[in-house]
Amino acid sequence: MEFDINDEQRNFSDHARSFFSGQAGPDHARKCLDGGSDIAPGRDVLAELGFSSLTIPEEAGGVGASLLDMALVAEQAGRQLAGPSLATAARCAVLLEGDTERLRALSEGTLDLAVLDAAPSGDGPSMDVVGATQFIALDGDDLVFGTGEVIPGDPIDATRGIGYVKMTSSEVIRRDARAQWDRAKQVACVVLAAEGLGAADRVVEIGIEYAKTRTAFGRQLGSFQALKHRLVDDWVAVNQLRSLVWWAAWAADNAPDQLPIASSAAKAYCASSFETACETLVHVLGGVGFTWEHEAHLYWRRAKVDRLLLGDESEHLAQVALQSIAAHVAGRETVEV
C-alpha cells in the first residue's frame, strides 16, 4: 500500500512540534526527575489545546479526529519527552465509548483519568497514574471506574508518571468488556509507539549533529566508518518505524481487522529501534554522553521504560506471530472452501 499524510496533517504536525518545543523538552524532564517540577505540559494544557481529546467524538466535546492525527501529535510530543502520554488519552477514549458525560469531562480537562494495567488491588505498575484522581481498570472481564490511592514508583523516567494504584471505590461501567479492553490497549500501543518514534528521531538527529561538528584525530567524527554505519542504521530504523506507526494508526480507523498485528508490530519494533538509537548516541557522544547535563540519558530512560509499558517486545512479537499464523490458516481455509 502506498501511503502518505496530506498537507493539512503536515501543518497540524508542524503546529504540534512548535507547541511541544515551547511547553516541554529535556530541561523540563530533568527538573521533573529532580522532583522540582510537574510533568510538562500536563493534563490541563493538553486538554485546553484539544490534543488529549483528538479521538473523542465531537458530540462528546472532542475533536473527532482520526488516530493517525493523534499519532502525528504524539510523535512531536515524544521528541520533547512530553507528558502525560497521549496513549492514555487515546485509550480512555476507547474505554469510555458511549459514555458521553465522562468523555465530555475528559475532553474539558475536569476528569484526571488514568488506566490501570494491573489489578484494582494495586499489585503492579501503571502509567500516568501520578496526578490522576480517578481510574479505569479491568476486574475479571468487567470494566470498573473509581478512585484510588497512588504510590509513586521509582522515577526512572519521571515524565511517565508510573505508580501503583489500589482502588478505594469502584463501579462497574461495562460487563464483558475484554474485547473493548484489548482494542483500547492496541490503540494505546500505536500512540506510545508514535511517541517513541518522535523520541528516536530526535536522538538520531542529535547524534548526526554532533558527528558533523565534533572532530577527533583531525577528522570529523562522522567520517569514521563505524560511527557512520551505526547512525545510518538508526536513521533507517526510524523511518521503518514511521511506516509501521502510520500503518497501525491508519488500520485503527480504516481496517480494524489489521489493528492487532499492526499495533504489536509497531510497539515491538519501537522497543528495539528506540533503545538502539539511544545506545548509539551515547557511543557517538563519548564521555559527555554519560553526564547528567546532556539529554542523552533522558531519552535512554524513556526508551528503557517504554519498552516495558503495555507489554514488552517479546509479548508483542508473539502476538505478531500468532496473528500472522491465524490469518494464513484462515486464508487457506477460505481457498479450500
N, C-alpha and C positions, 0 to 999 in steps of 0.2 A: 504494500500500500504506500502510495506517495502522499506525504502529509506535511503540512507546514501551518504555522499560525498566520492570521491575517494582520493587516496594518492596524486595525483597531486594537487587537490584542497586543501588538508590539508597543503601541502607545501606552496601553494600560500597564504593561510590564515596565516601561521606562518611568512612568509615574510612581510605581511601587518602588523601583530602585532609588529614585530621588528621596522618597519619603523615608525608607528604612536607613538610608545613608545618614540622614539627619537625626533620626529618632533612636537608632540602636548602634551597634558596632562593637568591635573588640574592646574599646575602652569601657563601655557600659558592662560588657560581660566580665571584664576583670574586676571592676568595682563590685559587681554582684557576687563574684567568687570571694571577694574580701569581706562580704557581708555588709558593705557600706551603701548598697543601692538596691532598689527593687528591680525586678525583671523588666527590661525595656523592649518595646514601648509599653507593654502592659495591656490588660484586658480592656480597660476603659477606652484607650486610644484606638485599639483595633476595632472596637465596636463603633466608635464615633466615625471612623473613616469608612466603615462598611466592609472592611476586609474579612472580619470574622463571620459576617452574615452573607457572604457571597453565594453560598449554595442553599440558603434558606429561601423558600418561595416568597414572592412579592406579597401574596395575600397574608403572610405571617410577618410582614415587616422587613423581610430580607431583600436581597438584590435580585435573586432568581437567576444567577449566572451559572455557567457550567463548571464542572470540576476542573476542566482544563484552565479556565480563567483563574481559579483558586491556585492551581499548580504553578501558574506563571507568577502569581504574587508570592507564593511560598518560596519559590526559587530565590527571589530577591530578599525575602526575609532571612533565608538561610545564609546568604552571602554576608549578612551583618550579624549573624548569631542572635537574631531577634527572638523574643518570646512574649507570651506563651505560644506554643506551637499551633499553627493553623490546622494541623492534623486533628487536634482536639475539637476545634470548632466544626470541621467537616464531619467528624464522627458523631458529634452531638446532633447535628442537623439530620443525619440519617436515623439515629435512635429515637428522635422526637418527632418523626414524620407523622403528620396528622394532629399533633398536639399544638394547635395554633397559639394558645395562651403562653405556653412555656417557650415556644420558638420566638414569639414576639418579644418576650422578656430577654431572651438570649440575644436577639438582634439589637435591642435597645441598650444592652450592657448592664441591665439591672439584675441579671442572673449570672453569678460567678460559678460556672459549672465545669466539672471535670469528670472523666470516665475512669472507673477502676478496672485495672487489668487483673486484679486479684479478687479473692472472695470478699464479701462485705465484712468479714471478720478481721480484715487488715493483715493477712499473713504474707503479703507480697507488695512490691513497689509499684507505683503508678506515676504517670507523667502529668505535669501541670496541676497537681493537687495542692501545692503550696500557694496560698492565696485564694483558693476556691472555698466556697461555703456550702455548696450542695453537690451531690454526686449521683452518677448513674452506675449501676453495677448489674451483673448477671448473677442471679441467685437460682441455681439449678438451670431451668430453661425460662425463668421469668425475669423480666426487666424491672428493676426496682429503682426508686428515686427517693433521695432523702439527705439528711445532714450527717456529719461525721467528725471525728477527731483526727487531726492530721499530725503525724510525727515526721518531720523532715528527714530525708535520707542524707547520706554522705554527698556533699556537693562536688562531685567530680566535674559535672557541668551544671553550675548553679542556674543557668538560664532554662533548664528543663523542668524545674520545679518538682523534682521527684520526691516522693514521700510515701508513707504508709498510712492508710485510712481505715479506721474502724467505724463503720456506720452506726450512729446512735439512734436514728429513726429512719424508717423507710416505708414506702407504699409500693405495691405492685402496680405498675402503669401499663404493662402488657404481658399477657400469658403466651407461652410457646414462642418466645422471641429469639430462639437460637439462630435461625436463618437471617433475621434482621441484624443481630449482633455480629455475625460473620461478615455480612456485607458492609457494615459500618467499619469494621476493622480493616477490610480490604481498601475502602476509601481512604481511611487514615494512613494506611501504608503508602498509598500513592502520594499523598501530600507530604508525608515525612520524607519519602524518597526525593521529592521535589526540593525540600529544604536542604537535604544532603547534596543534591545536585548543585544548588547555588553555592553552598559552602565549599564543595570540592572544586568548583570552577574558580572561586576566589583563591583557594590555596594554590592551584596551578598558576594563576596569574602572578601571585606573589613570588613564586619560585622562578618564573620566567623573567620577571622584572629584575630580580636580584642577580640572576645568572648573566643578564645583559650588562649590568653596571659594575659588578664586582670582578676584580682581577686577582689572579694568582700565578706566580712564576711568569709574570709579564704577559699573561693571556687572559681574555675574558673567561669566566667560569663556563659560560655556555658553549665555548669552543671545545671543551673536553667531552669526548665521545660518551663516556659513562654517564655523565650528568645529562647530556643532551638526549640520550636514548630514554632515560627514565622520565624526563619531563615530557617528551613526545608520547611515550606510552600512557602517561597520565592524562595528557590532553585528549588523546584518542578515547580513553576510557570515559572521560567526562562527556564527550559527545555521543558515545554509545549509550550512556546512562540517560542523556536527554531524550534520545529516541524512545527508550523504554518508558520513561516517565510520561512523555506525551501520548504514547500509545495507551498506557494504562488509564490516563485521565480521559482520553477520548472514549475508551471502552466503557468507562463508568457511565457515560451519558448516551452512548450510541450502540454499544454491543455488550450488554451486561453479562452475556454468557462467556465473554473473553476476560472479564474483570478478575476472576480468581487467579488465573495463570499470569495475567499481565501485572497485577499488583504484587504478587510474590516475586516475579522476575525482577521488577524494578527495585523492590526492597532488598532482595538478596544481592543484586549487583551493586547497589548503592553501598552496602556494608563493606564490601571488599574494595571498591574503587575509591571511595572517600578515605578510608583508612590508609590505603597505599599512597594516595596523593599526599597525605599528611606526613607519612614517613619519608617520602621523597623530599618534601620541603625541609624537614629537619636536616637531612643529609646535605642538601644544597646550601643551607644557611651556615652549616658548620657549628662552631661554638655558640654563636648568637642564637641559634635555633633552640637551645636548651634554657634560655634565660626567661625569667618571669616577665621582663619588659616587652619581649617580642610576642606577637599574637599567635605564633605557630602553635603553642601549647593549648591555646583556647580552642582552635579548630580541631586539634588532636583529641582533646577532651570530648568535644561534641561527637566526633567520629566514634570514639570508644563507647560512649553512652548510647548513641543512636542505633548501633548495630545490634543492641540487645532489646531495644524497645519494640513492642508489637510483634515479638517473635524474632529469634536470631536467624542468621544466614542459613544454617543447616535446616531449620524448620521450613523456611520458605523455598529452599531448593528441593526439599522433599515434596512440597506442595506442587511445584512446577513439574516434577517428575510424575507424580500421581495424576495430576490434571491432564498431562500430555498422554499418558497411557490410556486414561479413561476416554479421551477424545479419539484416540486411534482405534480403540476397541469399538466405540460407538460408530465410527465411520465404517469400519469393516462390516459390522452387523447390518448397517443400512445398505451397503452394497450387496451383501448376500441376500437380503430380503428382496 
